[in-house]
């Protein structure tokens, strides 16, 4: 099985996990039982108190329940406001993460190139991861607050226990963190490798262009130096390449005398041959 196919199936599985976690976290908003407490007043009458971030409720053994919303926002403690804000941010980020991963997944073929799809999927995974972290912080803080109040011996008010809403929130946050982390790892590896290859290519191109620029500047400097050189600078200075006077030349008159002597030497056989012919002519005339 090819690596691309493995990554595609992994993306589908993580997308399913993240969507399920998003639904679980969002379902905790209307859930009323974040905390609950049971009070026995009479044998046949039992009162149940339960609440969440938005309202407080009470029910009796007959099944009749009555809920009352929190009347004032400013009267709430800062930790309730913090938990509300974190859960709302988590739901919004998970929503945008679902849209991004639908665009960037390999099986949808809605994006552009493979690198662009990997980067969009990485952004979706980061949204899921941040959303799961925010919701996990909110549910963990709220659950720890209930535990601390229940175990505190000096706490005299009504003590509550952790309700089903907090457990659902923990499950949804775990799914969001797991799916977002896996998506970010696989998509980020592909996107970062592609970006590193592009950086090396751009760096090599820049180095090559800088080398070409340096070579062209060197050629320009050499040509300008040749143009600015004086007329006799390229020739050898007088007497530098030639032999000094008297070293390679013969003394004055030696060449001419040698030429003359050689001319005379070459002309001597001619005179002797001429005299021989004249003597032969005289001798033949005398004989006649």
NORWO-V258046 format. One record per residue. N is the residue number from 1. PSI is psi in radians with two decimals (999 if undefined). OMEGA is omega in whole degrees, -180 to 180 (* if undefined). NEAR is the number of other C-alpha atoms within 8 Angstrom. Layout:
((N,PSI,OMEGA,NEAR) (N,PSI,OMEGA,NEAR))
This chain:
((1,2.34,-176,4) (2,2.76,-180,5) (3,-0.66,-180,6) (4,-0.68,179,6) (5,-0.71,178,8) (6,-0.78,180,9) (7,-0.64,180,9) (8,-0.82,179,11) (9,-0.60,177,8) (10,-0.73,178,9) (11,-0.70,179,10) (12,-0.78,179,9) (13,-0.76,180,8) (14,-0.59,176,13) (15,-0.73,178,11) (16,-0.72,178,8) (17,-0.77,-177,11) (18,-0.69,178,14) (19,-0.71,177,11) (20,-0.75,177,10) (21,-0.68,178,14) (22,-0.74,179,14) (23,-0.72,180,9) (24,-0.75,179,12) (25,-0.72,180,15) (26,-0.53,-180,8) (27,-0.29,178,8) (28,-0.30,-180,11) (29,-0.85,177,6) (30,-0.14,179,5) (31,2.27,-175,9) (32,-0.37,-173,11) (33,1.38,168,11) (34,-0.63,173,14) (35,2.61,178,13) (36,2.70,179,13) (37,2.47,-178,10) (38,2.24,-177,8) (39,2.17,178,8) (40,1.98,177,8) (41,-0.88,177,7) (42,2.87,-176,6) (43,-0.71,-176,6) (44,-0.05,-178,5) (45,2.19,-180,9) (46,2.32,179,12) (47,2.38,178,12) (48,2.22,177,11) (49,2.30,177,12) (50,2.71,-175,13) (51,2.92,173,13) (52,-2.75,-177,11) (53,-0.20,-171,8) (54,-0.42,-176,7) (55,2.86,177,11) (56,2.44,-176,13) (57,2.79,176,12) (58,2.51,178,11) (59,2.72,179,12) (60,-3.06,-177,11) (61,-0.33,179,9) (62,-0.15,179,5) (63,0.00,178,6) (64,2.21,-179,7) (65,2.66,180,8) (66,2.26,-178,7) (67,2.59,180,8) (68,2.18,179,7) (69,2.74,179,7) (70,2.11,-170,8) (71,-0.57,-172,4) (72,2.32,175,6) (73,-0.63,-178,6) (74,-0.35,-180,5) (75,-0.16,-179,5) (76,2.73,175,8) (77,2.82,-178,7) (78,-0.50,-178,6) (79,-0.56,176,6) (80,-0.73,177,9) (81,-0.71,179,9) (82,-0.79,-180,9) (83,-0.71,177,13) (84,-0.85,-177,10) (85,-0.74,-178,8) (86,-0.69,-179,12) (87,-0.69,177,12) (88,-0.75,177,8) (89,-0.70,180,10) (90,-0.77,-179,13) (91,-0.72,-179,12) (92,-0.77,180,9) (93,-0.69,178,12) (94,-0.59,177,14) (95,-0.83,179,9) (96,-0.57,175,10) (97,-0.64,178,14) (98,-0.69,178,11) (99,-0.77,-178,9) (100,-0.72,-177,12) (101,-0.48,175,13) (102,-0.55,178,9) (103,-0.67,-171,13) (104,-0.16,-179,16) (105,2.63,-178,15) (106,-0.46,-177,7) (107,-0.35,-178,5) (108,-0.58,179,8) (109,0.69,179,9) (110,-0.33,-178,8) (111,-2.80,-179,8) (112,-2.01,-179,7) (113,3.06,-180,6) (114,-0.65,180,6) (115,-0.75,179,9) (116,-0.72,178,11) (117,-0.70,179,14) (118,-0.69,180,14) (119,-0.65,177,12) (120,-0.72,178,12) (121,-0.65,176,16) (122,-0.71,177,14) (123,-0.70,177,11) (124,-0.73,178,17) (125,-0.67,178,16) (126,-0.64,176,12) (127,-0.78,178,13) (128,-0.73,-178,16) (129,-0.78,179,14) (130,-0.68,178,11) (131,-0.79,178,17) (132,-0.64,178,15) (133,-0.75,180,10) (134,-0.83,-180,12) (135,-0.63,178,15) (136,-0.69,178,12) (137,-0.76,-178,9) (138,-0.87,-178,13) (139,-0.63,-180,12) (140,-0.74,179,9) (141,-0.74,-179,9) (142,-0.76,178,10) (143,-0.68,179,10) (144,-0.59,177,8) (145,-0.77,179,8) (146,-0.72,180,12) (147,-0.74,-179,10) (148,-0.71,178,8) (149,-0.62,-179,10) (150,-0.63,-178,11) (151,-0.12,180,6) (152,2.13,-178,7) (153,-0.36,-179,6) (154,-0.09,-179,4) (155,1.95,-173,8) (156,-0.18,-180,6) (157,-3.11,-180,4) (158,2.23,180,4) (159,2.42,-178,9) (160,2.86,175,10) (161,2.87,-178,10) (162,2.24,-178,11) (163,-3.13,-175,10) (164,-0.46,-180,9) (165,-0.66,180,11) (166,-0.67,179,13) (167,-0.69,176,8) (168,-0.70,178,11) (169,-0.69,176,14) (170,-0.74,180,12) (171,-0.80,179,10) (172,-0.68,179,15) (173,-0.66,178,16) (174,-0.72,178,11) (175,-0.70,179,13) (176,-0.78,-179,17) (177,-0.76,-179,14) (178,-0.87,-180,10) (179,-0.75,179,15) (180,-0.63,179,16) (181,-0.77,180,11) (182,-0.75,179,10) (183,-0.75,-179,16) (184,-0.65,-178,14) (185,-0.91,-176,9) (186,-0.80,-179,9) (187,-0.65,179,12) (188,-0.62,178,12) (189,-0.76,-180,8) (190,-0.76,-179,10) (191,-0.68,-179,13) (192,-0.66,177,8) (193,-0.72,178,8) (194,-0.72,179,9) (195,-0.62,177,8) (196,-0.71,177,8) (197,-0.69,178,8) (198,-0.65,178,8) (199,-0.75,179,8) (200,-0.70,179,8) (201,-0.79,179,8) (202,-0.69,179,8) (203,-0.73,178,8) (204,-0.71,177,8) (205,-0.69,179,8) (206,-0.73,178,8) (207,-0.70,178,8) (208,-0.73,179,8) (209,-0.66,177,8) (210,-0.66,177,8) (211,-0.71,177,8) (212,-0.69,179,8) (213,-0.73,178,8) (214,-0.71,178,8) (215,-0.74,179,8) (216,-0.65,177,8) (217,-0.65,177,8) (218,-0.71,177,8) (219,-0.69,178,8) (220,-0.74,179,8) (221,-0.70,178,8) (222,-0.74,179,8) (223,-0.69,178,8) (224,-0.61,177,8) (225,-0.67,177,8) (226,-0.65,-180,7) (227,-0.66,-177,6) (228,-0.12,-179,6) (229,2.53,179,8) (230,2.85,-175,6) (231,-0.65,-177,5) (232,0.10,-176,7) (233,-0.47,-179,7) (234,-0.32,-180,7) (235,2.85,178,5) (236,2.53,180,8) (237,2.74,-177,7) (238,2.23,177,6) (239,-0.12,-178,7) (240,-0.71,180,7) (241,-0.29,-178,7) (242,2.81,179,6) (243,2.58,179,8) (244,2.75,-178,7) (245,2.23,178,6) (246,-0.21,-177,7) (247,-0.83,-178,7) (248,-0.30,-178,7) (249,2.70,174,6) (250,2.73,178,9) (251,2.76,-177,7) (252,2.26,178,5) (253,-0.25,-178,7) (254,-0.68,-180,8) (255,-0.74,-179,9) (256,-0.75,180,7) (257,-0.69,179,8) (258,-0.63,178,8) (259,-0.71,179,8) (260,-0.74,-179,8) (261,-0.64,178,8) (262,-0.60,178,8) (263,-0.70,178,8) (264,-0.69,180,8) (265,-0.61,-180,8) (266,-0.50,180,8) (267,-0.31,-178,8) (268,-0.78,178,8) (269,-0.53,-180,8) (270,-0.74,179,8) (271,-0.67,-180,8) (272,-0.64,179,8) (273,-0.63,179,8) (274,-0.71,-180,8) (275,-0.59,179,8) (276,-0.72,179,8) (277,-0.64,-180,8) (278,-0.64,179,8) (279,-0.66,178,8) (280,-0.63,180,8) (281,-0.76,179,8) (282,-0.69,-178,8) (283,-0.61,179,8) (284,-0.58,177,8) (285,-0.68,179,7) (286,-0.64,-180,6) (287,-0.64,179,5) (288,999,*,4))
